[in-house]
Amino acid sequence: MARDDNLMKHAPDRVALFQELFSAPSRVLVLRALLPKPLSYSELFDAIGDTMSRPAVHAALIDLRGMGYIEDDAAADVLRRPPGTMFTARRDLVTRDFGQVLEFVLG
């Protein structure tokens, strides 16, 4: 099936972003691990297990932070998060965006 990049052009921005979240299973797995409670790097790696490589987890964290779906307690100006950094899922934003997706899909 040919991919049509214009399929989401009429979708609200957050709906398109939520679709982007689900386009990468690694992002979904990391977000799923963080939704119940904040986790550090090591706790997150333990929760995910050997399902993903550490670089894939790091990349997903960067993406999710950029999308606004997670936050961390590291200083804003730090380039590399320290080992004890705690990551927290933005349940409010995930819920809001999921609701917008349902509204968009259901019309």
Backbone torsions as a table, in degrees:
resi	resn	phi	psi	omega
1	MET	NA	129.2	-179.5
2	ALA	-72.6	141.2	179.4
3	ARG	-85.5	131.7	178.0
4	ASP	-111.1	107.2	-177.8
5	ASP	-68.3	-10.2	-179.2
6	ASN	-92.7	0.9	-177.0
7	LEU	-58.7	-36.2	-175.2
8	MET	-100.9	10.9	-174.5
9	LYS	-65.3	-23.3	179.1
10	HIS	-100.0	1.0	179.2
11	ALA	-78.5	146.8	173.3
12	PRO	-58.1	152.8	-176.5
13	ASP	-53.4	-45.5	-177.4
14	ARG	-69.7	-28.5	175.9
15	VAL	-67.6	-45.0	177.8
16	ALA	-63.4	-38.5	178.5
17	LEU	-66.1	-41.4	178.5
18	PHE	-63.1	-38.6	176.1
19	GLN	-62.4	-38.8	177.9
20	GLU	-63.4	-39.9	176.3
21	LEU	-54.2	-48.0	-175.8
22	PHE	-79.2	-5.3	178.9
23	SER	-77.8	-11.2	178.8
24	ALA	-125.5	109.7	179.8
25	PRO	-55.2	-31.3	180.0
26	SER	-62.3	-40.0	178.1
27	ARG	-65.3	-40.2	179.8
28	VAL	-64.3	-44.3	-179.9
29	LEU	-63.4	-42.7	179.5
30	VAL	-66.6	-45.8	179.0
31	LEU	-61.4	-42.6	179.0
32	ARG	-59.6	-39.7	179.1
33	ALA	-67.5	-32.8	-176.6
34	LEU	-87.6	-17.0	-176.6
35	LEU	-62.0	-40.4	-179.4
36	PRO	-67.2	-37.4	-177.7
37	LYS	-166.1	157.9	176.9
38	PRO	-63.1	145.5	179.4
39	LEU	-136.3	149.4	171.6
40	SER	-83.8	175.0	176.7
41	TYR	-54.0	-53.0	-174.6
42	SER	-63.9	-39.8	177.2
43	GLU	-65.0	-37.8	178.5
44	LEU	-66.1	-44.0	178.0
45	PHE	-62.1	-39.5	177.6
46	ASP	-65.5	-41.5	-178.7
47	ALA	-65.4	-37.1	-178.3
48	ILE	-81.6	-29.4	-179.8
49	GLY	72.6	-150.9	-178.1
50	ASP	-90.9	20.7	178.6
51	THR	-67.8	-32.5	-177.0
52	MET	-135.7	152.3	174.7
53	SER	-76.5	159.4	178.0
54	ARG	-61.1	-41.7	176.7
55	PRO	-61.3	-35.2	178.4
56	ALA	-67.5	-38.3	177.1
57	VAL	-64.4	-45.6	178.6
58	HIS	-60.1	-43.6	179.6
59	ALA	-63.4	-41.2	178.3
60	ALA	-64.1	-40.1	177.8
61	LEU	-61.6	-43.3	179.1
62	ILE	-62.3	-46.2	179.1
63	ASP	-61.5	-48.6	-177.7
64	LEU	-63.8	-37.1	176.6
65	ARG	-66.4	-41.5	177.6
66	GLY	-64.2	-32.8	178.7
67	MET	-79.6	-15.0	-179.9
68	GLY	91.5	3.7	-176.1
69	TYR	-81.5	-16.3	173.6
70	ILE	-134.6	158.6	174.0
71	GLU	-129.4	163.4	173.2
72	ASP	-138.2	167.7	-176.6
73	ASP	-96.9	13.6	177.1
74	ALA	-75.7	154.7	176.7
75	ALA	-58.5	143.7	-175.6
76	ALA	-61.6	-31.2	-175.2
77	ASP	-91.0	1.6	-179.2
78	VAL	-78.9	137.3	180.0
79	LEU	-84.8	-37.5	-179.2
80	ARG	-119.3	121.5	-178.1
81	ARG	-66.2	133.8	177.9
82	PRO	-68.3	159.8	-176.4
83	PRO	-55.4	-34.1	-177.6
84	GLY	-85.1	6.9	-179.2
85	THR	-58.4	134.7	177.7
86	MET	-102.1	130.3	179.6
87	PHE	-105.7	135.7	-177.4
88	THR	-128.1	131.3	176.1
89	ALA	-77.1	141.7	175.7
90	ARG	-87.9	79.7	-177.7
91	ARG	-55.4	-37.6	-179.9
92	ASP	-61.5	-42.5	-179.0
93	LEU	-72.7	-40.5	177.4
94	VAL	-60.6	-45.2	-179.7
95	THR	-63.9	-45.2	179.8
96	ARG	-61.4	-47.2	-178.1
97	ASP	-66.6	-38.2	177.8
98	PHE	-62.8	-40.1	175.9
99	GLY	-61.5	-40.7	178.4
100	GLN	-66.5	-36.0	177.3
101	VAL	-63.6	-46.5	178.3
102	LEU	-60.1	-43.4	178.7
103	GLU	-61.6	-41.6	179.3
104	PHE	-65.3	-45.8	-177.3
105	VAL	-68.8	-41.6	-177.9
106	LEU	-78.5	-14.3	177.0
107	GLY	79.8	NA	NA
